[in-house]
Amino acid sequence: MPESLVLAVDLGTTALKCAVYDRDGRCVSEATREYVLQTPRPGWVEVPCATYWDALRTAITDLWRGGAADAEQVAAIAISAQGETLVPVDASGRELRDAIVWLDARAQSEADELTARFGTETIYAVTGQPEMLATWPAAKLLWLARHEPAIAAATARHLLIEDWLLFRLTGEYVTEGSLATSTCYWDFRTKRWWPEMLDAIEVSADQLPTVLEPGAPIGPLRGAAARELGLGDDVLVCAGALDQACGAIGGGNIAPGGFSENTGAAIALCATIDGPRLDPAGAMPCHYHAMPDTYMFHTFTGGGIVLRWFRDQLAAAGESYDDLGTRAAAVPAGADGLIMLPHLQGAMAPENDDAARGALIGLTLAHGRGHIARAIMESVAFIVRRNLDVLRGLGVEIDAVRALGGGSRSAVWKQIEADVLGVPVVTMTHPDAGALGAAMLAGVGLGWWPDVASAARTMVRENRVFEPNSANAGVYEDNYGAYVASYEALRPVFNRTANAAS
């Protein structure tokens, strides 16, 4: 009998990836399907649910084309999913409208109304989210009640996108805590739906799925779905987790003190903690993790989009990220005094300043493309340090960074980060760790391992460790201070510019 495999589904914002893993954590085959976001009105972002299902079906079919694996080997499935994307369904489980994607901002006035009703302190204390945003499903559901009352009245269940896929796979209405945290109607301390918020958004608890632990077995793949996907109806479907929680465990960030950063267009930061905790400054979100009764400080900040902007707009024609890395490596630490503020789209955590803008400080005729590339990489490392400083102020001890995502493939960038942070930076064999994390949860549900920590010991593999270079500590301490001071000095300018533009 062929060796059993687990199937991981990584449901992203613009693409769905499927990958099959063996019990040793080896990726046997993978396939990706992209899809297009629909923007029917300004600020609206939607995707037909059939688009997600078709992407899943075709990606699974593509897995077997090379012959490296066989559909009959699949023993279990779990999903790493984007958060906050909302799907209302009727009593038969049929979706009543297109999915409202997490990026959608239509519910801003409802978010403001809920903020006025509950206050940010209460919202933070109950949900772990420092403020009510239009992104959160609580605001979206109030919008639905106000603007699409017929759909709201016909809705039997309000599901998130992972919940909807799990229903299609099993016929069960279930969710899990890492995804439920940012609904803003789940109490992340009691692990129950928040009654007062449900009253405010005109939703009953009966209209919401049952909350399971990540990795919990849900049931076998039901016949219709098995036939459509070409899988056996004895395949076990397990609860997955939020994509960034899956990425954290897929990168080995599985115990208090663990810290991972996933560098793509933005940087997702996850610090594992042993219980629900709040930032007295009210800035750092706290989420349920992909492991029972474990939590994480989790936030986003600026990242690789700045390097992409530089490559596309200012680099030489045809230059790749590797070429930029080579240029940056030829420049000494500190970029010969050049400081970059990388806030081209405003500053994310910890500044959370929409008015902030990018700036090159100290630019001279002696600076070239390599200096700018290095200054960008250094500035992103400074952002990570700013967040580490906040976390350490909350009592979170961090002695290493586990680096994930596309940015982790750049050796020069990871060495810069280690030098700036003063701790080792560890890259992984599987830098796209979300799918691996989902595979680990499927393996736990299947009984391959008793828990995620045991799965990590087998499946997570480190690639390289970048130790801090003490020779660069002084220059980076000086430049970090200049970076912080430059931002503070330019804040009045940024605010005047933003006010003039509005």
NUTORFI-315987 format. One line per 10 residues: number of its first residue (from 0); for each residue x, z, y of N, C-alpha, C. Coordinates in pm, whole numbers. Atoms other than C-alpha are relative to their C-alpha. Layout:
NUTORFI-315987
NUM	X Z Y X Z Y X Z Y; ...
END
This chain:
NUTORFI-315987
0	86 0 -120 0 0 0 88 0 124; -85 6 -119 143 -90 344 -2 131 76; -11 -122 -81 261 187 574 -107 3 107; 102 -15 -103 -4 324 809 61 -8 139; -39 11 -140 17 253 1182 -110 62 87; 100 -43 -98 -155 395 1488 -3 -103 113; 22 98 -105 -300 171 1757 -23 73 132; 13 -56 -134 -253 270 2122 -57 -105 93; 59 87 -102 -467 119 2397 34 60 136; -38 -45 -134 -323 149 2749 -84 -78 100
10	99 66 -86 -613 68 2984 38 20 145; -45 -10 -137 -461 0 3325 -96 -62 99; 86 48 -107 -604 -110 3657 -18 -151 -6; 8 146 1 -525 -481 3620 40 -61 -134; -38 53 131 -418 -514 3256 -26 104 -107; 16 -85 117 -487 -375 2911 110 -35 -99; -108 20 96 -201 -328 2668 -36 69 -130; 14 -59 131 -229 -269 2296 136 3 -68; -127 -10 73 62 -151 2083 -24 78 -127; 8 -74 126 98 -38 1723 135 64 -28
20	-121 -79 25 348 230 1627 -2 52 -143; -10 -65 129 477 358 1298 24 149 18; -8 -146 -6 523 722 1212 131 49 62; -128 -36 -62 882 720 1345 3 -30 149; 5 32 -142 768 610 1692 52 -137 33; -47 137 -25 882 251 1651 -118 -88 35; 105 94 -39 669 -4 1837 15 -126 -86; -6 111 94 592 -266 1572 -46 -130 64; 53 120 -67 393 -507 1789 -76 45 124; 75 -30 -121 239 -517 2135 -53 -127 62
30	61 115 -66 18 -747 2339 -72 50 125; 61 -37 -129 -118 -744 2695 -96 -108 46; 96 91 -64 -420 -901 2863 -26 48 142; 27 -33 -139 -457 -910 3239 -143 -37 36; 132 35 -50 -785 -918 3431 0 12 152; 7 10 -145 -893 -971 3788 -103 100 53; 93 -91 -66 -1050 -705 4009 -92 -78 91; 97 65 -87 -1365 -811 4190 -23 86 124; 23 -71 -126 -1417 -717 4555 -119 -64 71; 119 66 -55 -1777 -815 4636 -25 31 147
40	11 -38 -142 -1762 -632 4972 128 71 40; -119 -75 -43 -1487 -478 5183 -4 144 -51; -9 -135 51 -1375 -155 5019 -57 19 -139; 58 -8 134 -1559 -229 4694 97 -62 -100; -83 54 107 -1365 -281 4370 -74 22 -132; 79 -7 122 -1548 -359 4045 61 -89 -108; -37 84 114 -1487 -502 3698 -118 0 -97; 103 1 103 -1756 -620 3453 52 67 -127; -45 -71 120 -1741 -398 3145 38 -95 -112; -34 99 102 -1736 -706 2925 144 -47 14
50	-139 41 -22 -1400 -791 3083 95 94 -72; -85 -96 71 -1247 -471 2946 -10 -21 -152; 18 16 143 -1396 -526 2602 67 -129 -51; -64 126 39 -1282 -890 2587 152 13 0; -145 -21 -5 -931 -784 2691 45 80 -122; -34 -79 117 -929 -523 2413 -4 -87 -126; 16 83 121 -1053 -770 2152 112 -103 -13; -103 104 8 -809 -1047 2240 140 59 -14; -132 -63 14 -511 -812 2278 22 47 -143; -14 -43 139 -577 -665 1933 24 -120 -90
60	-23 121 79 -601 -1014 1787 143 -49 14; -136 47 -25 -269 -1104 1949 106 85 -70; -97 -88 64 -99 -807 1783 51 -54 -132; -33 40 138 -98 -974 1444 62 -138 -7; -44 140 4 20 -1322 1547 142 -16 -53; -138 14 44 388 -1260 1482 25 44 -143; -14 -44 138 329 -1109 1140 77 129 -17; -76 -124 12 518 -788 1223 -85 114 -52; 92 -103 45 209 -583 1143 -129 -66 -44; 126 51 54 -128 -623 978 -113 94 42
70	113 -81 -44 -470 -504 1096 -39 105 -104; 37 -94 104 -524 -333 760 86 126 2; -88 -117 -6 -237 -95 839 -48 104 101; 42 -91 -106 -416 63 1137 -85 113 -57; 71 -117 52 -527 416 1054 -74 77 108; 63 -76 -108 -619 557 1396 24 -69 133; -7 57 -134 -675 461 1761 -14 113 102; 23 -86 -117 -638 650 2091 29 -81 125; -4 75 -125 -658 540 2454 72 78 108; -57 -47 -127 -440 599 2759 -75 -73 110
80	95 66 -89 -680 532 3044 21 33 147; 10 -24 -143 -697 491 3418 -108 103 26; 100 -99 -34 -888 771 3582 -104 -52 97; 101 13 -105 -1205 777 3791 -88 -124 -4; 84 120 6 -1347 435 3697 -129 33 -72; 132 -53 37 -1721 490 3652 -90 -108 -60; 93 92 67 -1976 327 3416 -130 74 -31; 129 -57 38 -2347 425 3413 -62 -82 -114; 61 70 113 -2527 343 3086 -141 52 -22; 137 -41 29 -2889 352 2970 -7 75 -133
90	17 -83 119 -3035 537 2672 58 -64 -126; -59 69 115 -2903 273 2431 151 -15 13; -144 13 -22 -2552 294 2578 40 -128 67; -32 127 -68 -2579 -41 2757 32 26 146; -40 -20 -139 -2398 -52 3089 -102 -61 94; 104 41 -94 -2633 -82 3386 54 -78 119; -63 75 -109 -2387 -235 3632 148 -14 -34; -144 11 16 -2025 -338 3664 66 136 23; -75 -124 -20 -1771 -58 3644 47 9 145; -52 -26 -134 -1685 96 3982 142 55 -17
100	-140 -31 28 -1304 102 3974 48 113 91; -50 -117 -74 -1110 406 4091 45 -35 141; -46 42 -132 -970 207 4386 -113 -13 102; 117 25 -84 -1322 162 4525 -17 111 103; 8 -97 -110 -1372 331 4864 -138 3 66; 132 10 -61 -1744 273 4923 -63 136 31; 69 -130 -9 -1833 643 4893 64 96 99; -67 -89 -94 -1640 777 5192 -97 94 70; 94 -89 -70 -1945 910 5374 -53 107 -95; 44 -100 98 -2060 1083 5054 111 103 -25
110	-112 -94 14 -1712 1234 5014 3 97 118; 2 -86 -119 -1733 1364 5370 -115 101 -9; 116 -89 13 -2079 1509 5300 28 113 -99; -31 -103 99 -1958 1691 4989 107 96 51; -100 -88 -61 -1657 1824 5177 -66 100 94; 70 -89 -94 -1887 1963 5447 -84 104 -75; 88 -91 75 -2113 2120 5184 79 109 -72; -73 -96 83 -1848 2289 4967 126 54 66; -127 -39 -59 -1531 2302 5176 116 -33 -93; -114 42 82 -1189 2189 5059 55 116 -84
120	-54 -112 77 -1087 2541 4949 -76 20 -130; 81 -17 121 -1375 2570 4703 22 -116 -96; -22 118 85 -1329 2216 4576 134 12 -72; -132 -15 60 -959 2284 4516 0 111 -105; -1 -113 93 -1020 2620 4349 -71 -31 -131; 78 29 120 -1275 2478 4105 56 -118 -77; -36 126 67 -1141 2130 4031 149 -27 -7; -142 30 -6 -770 2140 4112 34 -116 92; -23 113 -91 -814 1850 4358 -7 51 145; -7 -64 -133 -707 1945 4714 -103 -48 99
130	102 48 -93 -972 1733 4883 -95 -93 -72; 98 92 54 -1283 1533 4811 28 -139 56; -30 136 -40 -1202 1162 4819 -110 -95 -48; 94 103 46 -1414 849 4790 35 -48 -140; -46 38 133 -1207 779 4478 -72 78 -110; 48 -86 107 -1354 1072 4286 -143 -36 -42; 134 34 48 -1660 1006 4067 -112 84 60; 106 -79 -65 -1851 1292 4233 -57 -74 120; 46 75 -118 -1866 1092 4556 -67 -130 -41; 59 126 47 -1939 769 4367 -141 21 -55
140	133 -25 57 -2234 926 4183 -102 34 109; 91 -24 -111 -2384 1053 4508 -34 -130 70; 25 133 -57 -2343 702 4648 -101 -75 -85; 91 70 90 -2520 564 4342 -142 50 17; 134 -57 -19 -2812 802 4389 -62 -46 131; 51 37 -133 -2842 704 4755 -24 -150 14; 2 143 -29 -2780 330 4742 -49 -87 -115; 52 75 115 -2878 219 4390 -89 94 -82; 82 -103 65 -3158 465 4305 -63 -47 -131; 59 49 125 -3311 242 4037 100 12 -115
150	-103 -15 102 -2982 237 3847 23 147 -30; -19 -143 22 -2935 610 3898 -112 58 -85; 114 -51 76 -3285 675 3763 3 -45 -145; -5 55 136 -3223 456 3457 120 49 -79; -125 -40 65 -2888 616 3377 -23 118 -94; 6 -109 98 -2884 822 3059 131 76 -6; -132 -63 2 -2510 889 3071 89 -62 108; -102 45 -94 -2249 868 3344 135 15 -70; -124 2 78 -1924 769 3173 117 -45 85; -124 58 -51 -1567 712 3274 41 -112 -95
160	-28 122 76 -1401 399 3144 50 32 -142; -40 -37 136 -1231 574 2850 -120 43 -81; 120 -45 69 -1562 741 2763 -82 -119 -50; 79 118 35 -1734 403 2766 61 -73 -119; -65 65 114 -1477 248 2533 -16 83 -127; 17 -85 118 -1498 547 2299 -142 -11 -55; 137 21 48 -1876 502 2285 -11 -134 -72; 5 130 66 -1833 133 2204 67 6 -138; -73 -8 126 -1590 229 1928 -69 87 -104; 51 -100 96 -1775 525 1774 -150 28 9
170	139 -40 -22 -2127 559 1917 -15 141 51; 3 -138 -48 -2033 906 2046 30 5 150; -26 -20 -142 -2046 1022 2409 96 118 17; -101 -105 -13 -1723 1215 2458 98 -36 111; -108 18 -96 -1453 1264 2717 104 107 -31; -100 -106 19 -1148 1491 2752 49 47 136; -25 -71 -124 -1009 1726 3014 92 -69 98; -92 62 -95 -723 1525 3160 -69 -107 83; 77 100 -73 -967 1250 3254 -108 65 85; 111 -65 -71 -1245 1488 3360 46 72 125
180	-45 -82 -112 -1025 1680 3606 -32 -63 134; 17 63 -131 -1047 1426 3886 -139 -55 23; 139 34 -34 -1422 1372 3856 -46 81 119; 43 -98 -100 -1455 1670 4090 -137 59 -30; 117 -77 43 -1756 1790 3893 29 71 -132; -43 -75 117 -1555 1955 3612 83 118 46; -75 -121 -33 -1432 2313 3645 122 6 -91; -119 11 85 -1075 2287 3527 49 135 -51; -34 -134 53 -1051 2663 3470 -87 35 -121; 92 -34 109 -1361 2716 3254 -14 -113 -101
190	15 121 82 -1346 2361 3109 -147 -30 -28; 142 33 5 -1717 2318 3180 -37 -80 125; 49 71 -117 -1914 2093 3413 -39 100 108; 22 -88 -114 -1953 2245 3761 -145 -11 44; 145 14 -25 -2328 2319 3802 -34 -28 146; 34 18 -142 -2332 2344 4182 31 -141 48; -32 136 -39 -2158 2009 4222 -97 -99 -64; 98 88 65 -2391 1847 3968 -131 -1 77; 122 -5 -81 -2687 1967 4174 16 -84 126; -23 71 -126 -2533 1821 4488 0 -150 -17
200	-10 146 21 -2475 1477 4335 -116 -53 -83; 125 39 66 -2813 1473 4158 24 -52 -141; -32 34 139 -2676 1461 3803 -18 126 -83; 13 -115 90 -2758 1686 3507 112 -3 -103; -106 -8 102 -2510 1808 3246 -34 -84 -122; 41 82 114 -2714 1624 2982 38 -146 18; -39 139 -26 -2613 1299 3149 152 -22 -11; -145 10 8 -2244 1370 3091 45 17 -145; -46 -7 139 -2036 1341 2774 50 138 -37; -59 -123 52 -1911 1624 2555 151 -4 23
210	-143 -6 -30 -1561 1739 2651 76 48 -123; -88 -34 111 -1303 1738 2371 142 22 51; -142 -7 -32 -933 1815 2365 65 -136 -25; -74 123 30 -694 1518 2390 53 2 -144; -45 10 138 -611 1400 2038 -102 44 -103; 101 -46 96 -927 1543 1885 -61 -120 -73; 68 107 72 -1077 1327 1608 -146 -12 46; 138 22 -43 -1406 1171 1719 -85 -49 -117; 72 54 114 -1511 972 1414 53 -137 -35; -48 132 41 -1464 643 1233 -49 -110 92
220	39 119 -74 -1479 306 1401 -130 -52 -58; 129 42 54 -1840 198 1373 2 -149 -35; -5 132 61 -1923 -121 1188 5 -117 96; 5 115 -91 -2012 -354 1476 131 -15 74; -127 5 -72 -1698 -263 1670 113 -41 -93; -104 36 97 -1482 -288 1357 0 -150 -25; 9 144 25 -1608 -639 1292 49 -80 120; -43 72 -120 -1556 -751 1652 151 6 20; -142 -20 -25 -1204 -611 1666 87 -37 -120; -77 39 117 -1103 -718 1317 72 116 -65
230	-61 -120 57 -1027 -362 1205 -92 60 -106; 80 -64 103 -1143 -150 915 -93 104 57; 95 -100 -51 -1446 73 959 37 141 -42; -50 -134 30 -1244 363 821 109 45 98; -98 -37 -103 -1011 364 1125 -52 119 79; 41 -120 -74 -1022 706 1293 23 -20 149; -12 7 -145 -1089 706 1668 20 142 53; -36 -131 -53 -931 996 1858 -10 0 151; 1 -13 -145 -966 1126 2211 141 -24 54; -129 28 -63 -688 997 2435 22 91 119
240	-26 -80 -119 -588 1111 2782 19 -92 119; -33 70 -123 -536 1010 3142 134 -70 -15; -122 78 20 -266 743 3166 126 77 36; -121 -71 -39 -22 965 3353 27 120 -90; -20 -107 98 -78 1253 3110 59 -56 -128; -58 66 116 -12 1015 2822 145 -38 27; -137 35 -34 297 891 3003 92 120 -3; -82 -121 -1 421 1247 3046 39 39 -142; -35 -41 137 397 1334 2676 81 -109 -70; -78 109 57 530 989 2583 144 0 47
250	-136 -16 -51 835 1077 2791 61 134 -38; -53 -128 43 878 1415 2626 -23 115 96; 34 -106 -96 735 1616 2917 -114 81 -60; 101 -63 85 554 1857 2687 -4 152 10; -5 -147 -7 641 2216 2788 20 42 144; -22 -49 -136 639 2429 3104 147 -16 42; -132 33 -50 938 2330 3317 33 -146 -17; -20 144 16 913 1969 3202 -45 -75 124; 33 79 -119 908 1710 3479 29 -146 -30; -21 144 19 862 1334 3461 -42 -75 124
260	39 91 -108 851 1059 3719 -9 -140 -57; 27 135 48 706 718 3647 3 -94 120; -21 83 -119 838 465 3899 -47 -142 -24; 47 136 -7 638 152 3952 -22 -34 146; 31 24 -140 471 32 4271 -8 131 75; -4 -138 -50 411 403 4332 73 84 -103; -63 -92 94 570 704 4166 -102 107 -37; 83 -109 50 360 934 3950 90 113 -43; -81 -117 29 505 1284 3930 -84 100 -80; 71 -96 84 403 1530 3656 93 116 -34
270	-74 -121 35 528 1888 3621 -88 85 -89; 81 -73 96 400 2070 3312 4 150 31; 11 -145 -22 275 2428 3363 -93 58 -105; 69 -63 112 114 2682 3132 -142 44 31; 136 -38 -33 -214 2733 3314 -41 -59 133; 45 54 -128 -427 2632 3613 61 77 116; -64 -63 -115 -238 2700 3934 -27 -85 123; 27 68 -125 -290 2613 4298 117 16 95; -101 -1 -106 -59 2533 4587 -61 71 121; 57 -70 -116 -118 2785 4870 -14 -89 123
280	11 94 -112 -59 2500 5114 -112 -101 -22; 112 89 28 -343 2310 4947 38 -146 -6; -46 139 0 -138 1994 4894 19 -58 -139; -40 52 131 -43 1965 4526 -115 6 -100; 108 -2 98 -316 1858 4278 46 61 -132; -26 -56 133 -337 2039 3945 -100 -60 -97; 82 68 100 -469 1857 3637 11 67 -135; -12 -31 141 -548 1935 3278 95 -102 -62; -103 86 62 -272 1792 3056 -56 -65 -127; 38 66 125 -280 1589 2735 20 90 -120
290	-15 -99 107 -237 1909 2531 -94 116 29; 97 -109 -22 -483 2196 2479 57 112 86; -30 -116 -85 -478 2467 2746 136 -11 69; -122 28 -74 -183 2308 2923 -39 -81 123; 35 63 -127 -186 2186 3282 123 -68 59; -113 65 -67 29 1980 3515 -30 -14 149; 5 46 -137 92 1951 3883 26 -150 -4; -8 146 13 37 1580 3927 -34 -64 133; 26 69 -126 67 1366 4235 68 -136 1; -59 132 -19 164 1020 4356 76 -3 131
300	-72 22 -124 416 916 4614 53 -142 3; -48 137 -15 577 598 4745 112 -30 -99; -98 35 101 803 406 4511 50 -142 7; -64 129 17 907 68 4386 -56 -112 86; 57 107 -82 676 -130 4614 92 -36 117; -89 26 -113 936 -96 4891 114 -92 -44; -105 88 50 1210 -251 4678 -56 -139 -28; 62 131 21 969 -526 4581 -18 -74 132; 13 62 -133 893 -590 4950 133 -57 46; -132 48 -42 1265 -617 5020 41 -123 -80
310	-35 116 82 1320 -853 4728 -77 -124 43; 85 117 -30 1027 -1078 4824 17 -51 141; 0 40 -140 1073 -1080 5201 139 -19 61; -128 -1 -71 1438 -1023 5287 121 -32 -88; -114 29 87 1659 -1076 4981 25 -151 -6; -31 141 16 1831 -1406 4907 -94 -64 -100; 92 72 89 1620 -1669 4733 43 15 -145; -28 -9 142 1594 -1606 4362 63 130 -46; -61 -126 41 1746 -1258 4367 -99 85 -81; 80 -85 87 1617 -1031 4093 26 147 33
320	-27 -143 -16 1594 -653 4078 140 35 -49; -136 -25 49 1913 -658 3871 103 -41 103; -93 44 -105 2084 -855 4148 6 103 112; 2 -101 -105 1972 -598 4403 74 126 -45; -73 -115 52 2104 -323 4178 150 -21 6; -143 31 -8 2441 -497 4162 50 13 143; -37 -13 -142 2449 -521 4542 8 148 40; 3 -141 -38 2353 -154 4578 117 76 -61; -109 -70 67 2616 -43 4328 134 -23 69; -126 30 -70 2888 -205 4540 13 75 132
330	1 -75 -126 2794 17 4838 21 148 -32; -25 -141 31 2920 377 4854 -124 87 19; 109 -97 -16 2686 675 4823 -19 32 147; 32 -23 -140 2508 732 5151 -16 -127 79; 22 131 -63 2494 357 5229 67 -11 136; -74 5 -126 2755 399 5502 -85 43 118; 76 -60 -109 2519 612 5708 -137 -59 24; 131 63 -20 2209 393 5673 -108 84 -68; 112 -80 52 1885 592 5629 -126 -86 5; 126 74 7 1556 437 5519 -116 97 -8
340	130 -64 19 1209 577 5574 -89 -103 -68; 66 106 78 1017 389 5302 -153 0 9; 144 -22 -10 667 458 5433 -71 -125 53; 58 125 -47 555 97 5463 -152 -2 -7; 146 -11 10 200 193 5363 -46 142 30; 27 -141 -23 200 544 5502 78 85 -99; -72 -93 87 358 850 5343 -97 68 -95; 79 -72 100 213 985 5020 58 141 -13; -46 -138 16 301 1328 4876 151 10 22; 81 -115 -44 419 1564 5004 -48 -9 144
350	39 7 -141 373 1443 5364 -148 -30 18; 141 40 -10 31 1281 5305 -36 -40 143; 11 42 -140 60 1104 5639 -29 -149 6; 38 141 -4 -135 779 5666 61 -75 118; -55 65 -119 16 711 6010 148 -34 -14; -145 22 14 378 713 5884 29 -148 -27; -41 140 17 564 382 5886 147 -4 -44; -137 16 44 891 244 5756 95 -11 117; -103 11 -104 1215 257 5951 137 -5 -66; -142 -2 36 1585 178 5909 73 68 115
360	-63 -83 -103 1793 433 6096 151 -6 -18; -146 10 6 2159 387 6180 50 -138 -34; -37 137 36 2161 11 6121 104 -56 96; -107 60 -81 2478 -163 6242 32 -139 -52; -43 133 44 2640 -505 6219 81 6 -130; -78 -14 123 2849 -368 5932 -87 11 -125; 88 -16 115 2546 -323 5710 -53 -135 -48; 53 122 59 2430 -594 5472 -113 28 -96; 113 -15 91 2168 -654 5207 23 114 -101; -28 -107 96 2342 -423 4962 -23 138 57
370	25 -129 -65 2328 -137 5212 -149 30 6; 145 -23 -11 1956 -186 5264 -58 30 -138; 49 -25 136 1891 -207 4889 33 142 -43; -39 -136 40 2086 114 4833 -76 104 81; 73 -95 -83 1920 289 5127 -144 16 -48; 136 -9 55 1580 204 4976 1 88 -124; -7 -80 122 1681 347 4639 24 147 33; -27 -139 -39 1821 658 4804 -123 65 63; 118 -57 -66 1507 704 5013 -107 40 -100; 98 -35 102 1285 699 4706 45 127 -74
380	-52 -123 59 1512 962 4549 -23 119 94; 29 -108 -95 1471 1167 4869 -146 43 -8; 141 -34 15 1093 1147 4826 -21 89 -121; 13 -82 120 1122 1281 4472 54 140 27; -55 -132 -31 1343 1562 4601 -96 80 86; 99 -71 -83 1085 1649 4867 -106 65 -87; 103 -54 88 829 1694 4592 56 108 -92; -62 -106 81 1070 1890 4374 13 128 81; -11 -119 -85 1127 2124 4667 -134 73 9; 133 -61 -3 750 2180 4691 -29 72 -131
390	27 -59 130 722 2244 4317 82 126 -23; -83 -120 16 1013 2486 4318 -51 114 86; 60 -103 -84 846 2668 4605 -123 62 -63; 116 -53 74 548 2713 4371 43 74 -127; -52 -72 116 774 2875 4112 21 -84 -123; -23 89 114 814 2569 3890 149 -30 -10; -143 24 20 1167 2557 3750 19 -135 -68; -22 135 52 1291 2203 3691 150 -20 -15; -144 16 23 1628 2145 3529 39 -141 -45; -28 140 35 1596 1775 3440 -121 -84 37
400	106 96 -30 1391 1467 3526 -4 -102 -112; 18 103 102 1250 1240 3257 -56 -122 70; 31 120 -80 1241 891 3410 -71 -104 -85; 83 97 70 974 641 3306 -28 -118 91; 41 114 -81 840 308 3425 110 -100 25; -94 108 -25 1007 -6 3548 125 43 73; -115 -45 -76 1233 178 3791 105 67 -85; -96 -70 85 1395 368 3504 97 -95 -67; -91 98 61 1556 47 3384 124 -27 86; -112 22 -92 1791 45 3686 99 116 -10
410	-100 -106 17 2108 239 3602 49 53 134; -51 -45 -130 2229 249 3963 -104 89 68; 106 -79 -63 1893 382 4083 -10 138 -64; 11 -130 68 1881 657 3818 123 86 27; -117 -79 -36 2239 762 3899 -15 56 142; 29 -47 -135 2144 782 4266 -95 120 -5; 100 -107 9 1845 996 4172 64 129 -53; -67 -119 53 2058 1233 3962 89 64 106; -89 -54 -104 2307 1269 4249 -79 68 111; 81 -56 -108 2034 1333 4508 -68 129 -45
420	76 -115 47 1837 1579 4292 89 112 -52; -90 -101 53 2136 1758 4147 -34 47 -139; 34 -32 139 1987 1759 3795 13 -128 -82; -8 120 83 2025 1523 3499 -129 -81 5; 114 91 10 1796 1221 3489 9 -70 -135; 0 49 138 1698 1114 3137 -94 -119 -10; 86 116 24 1569 764 3058 -38 -5 -147; 57 -1 133 1368 685 2749 11 -136 -66; 1 126 75 1379 422 2476 -127 -78 28; 127 63 -35 1013 352 2557 -34 39 144
430	27 -40 -138 1001 355 2940 -146 -13 40; 144 11 -25 636 240 2938 -69 99 -95; 29 -107 94 540 573 2787 -149 27 -19; 143 -28 14 161 567 2832 -52 -37 -137; 45 42 133 101 370 2513 57 91 -107; -60 -90 99 345 587 2320 -72 134 -2; 74 -125 -5 163 898 2442 -134 -10 -71; 127 20 71 -168 756 2319 23 -6 -150; -32 7 143 -5 677 1984 27 139 -56; -25 -138 44 114 1039 1963 -132 75 -19
440	130 -67 13 -243 1162 2023 -76 -51 -122; 64 55 120 -374 926 1754 63 61 -125; -68 -59 115 -111 1063 1515 -39 145 -21; 45 -139 12 -213 1421 1593 -142 4 -58; 136 3 52 -580 1337 1534 -6 -39 -146; -5 47 138 -488 1165 1210 59 104 -94; -62 -103 82 -297 1471 1091 145 -27 -34; -143 22 21 51 1321 1098 80 120 46; -67 -117 -56 154 1619 1310 -106 103 41; 98 -102 -39 -13 1951 1394 -26 4 150
450	17 -6 -145 39 1911 1769 91 -102 67; -76 100 -77 188 1696 2044 150 30 -2; -142 -36 1 517 1890 2047 67 -49 -128; -56 49 127 572 1805 1680 10 -152 1; -5 146 -10 485 1440 1746 116 -45 87; -108 38 -92 733 1429 2034 136 10 -67; -129 -15 68 1016 1554 1815 32 -120 -87; -20 117 85 965 1248 1595 -1 -130 78; 28 131 -60 842 974 1827 73 -25 132; -62 19 -133 1009 1034 2167 151 -6 -16
460	-145 18 11 1364 904 2193 60 -20 138; -73 16 -126 1599 948 2484 94 -120 -10; -88 117 -4 1798 644 2591 135 35 61; -125 -27 -71 2054 765 2845 -20 119 92; 4 -114 -91 2133 1076 3046 97 -26 115; -82 16 -121 2260 1038 3404 28 138 58; -40 -130 -53 2450 1350 3504 34 -12 148; -34 6 -143 2486 1436 3875 152 -12 20; -140 16 -38 2815 1324 4027 27 94 117; -22 -102 -104 2939 1626 4222 72 -57 122
470	-72 60 -113 3157 1400 4439 -96 -54 105; 98 56 -94 2838 1261 4598 -94 105 57; 95 -104 -42 2664 1595 4653 0 21 150; -7 -28 -143 2789 1647 5008 -65 -107 84; 56 109 -82 2699 1305 5145 -152 -7 -17; 144 6 19 2355 1319 4987 -71 120 61; 59 -114 -69 2289 1667 5121 -14 -31 149; 5 37 -142 2373 1539 5470 -107 -106 24; 96 109 -21 2167 1221 5431 -143 46 -25; 134 -54 23 1872 1411 5288 -48 76 123
480	36 -70 -123 1875 1636 5591 -34 -97 112; 27 101 -103 1891 1329 5816 -132 -72 -27; 126 65 38 1603 1171 5622 -119 84 45; 111 -89 -38 1377 1474 5673 -10 10 152; 1 -13 -146 1479 1511 6038 -50 -128 66; 45 128 -58 1419 1140 6105 -151 -15 -10; 145 7 13 1067 1156 5968 -68 91 102; 62 -94 -93 985 1464 6174 13 -50 144; -21 48 -136 1134 1309 6488 -90 -118 33; 78 121 -24 937 986 6446 -150 20 -17
490	144 -22 19 600 1144 6365 -80 -26 126; 78 31 -121 486 1133 6730 -10 -150 26; 2 146 -19 582 765 6746 -98 -64 -97; 93 54 99 395 690 6424 -144 27 41; 137 -34 -39 87 871 6551 -48 -83 119; 38 83 -115 90 684 6884 -27 -143 -44; 17 137 48 129 353 6703 -133 -14 -76; 123 4 76 -157 434 6466 -121 8 91; 112 -13 -91 -385 541 6749 -20 -125 83; 12 125 -77 -307 226 6946 -61 -111 -84
500	53 104 89 -383 9 6643 -148 18 -26; 142 -24 27 -720 176 6592 -87 -21 122
END
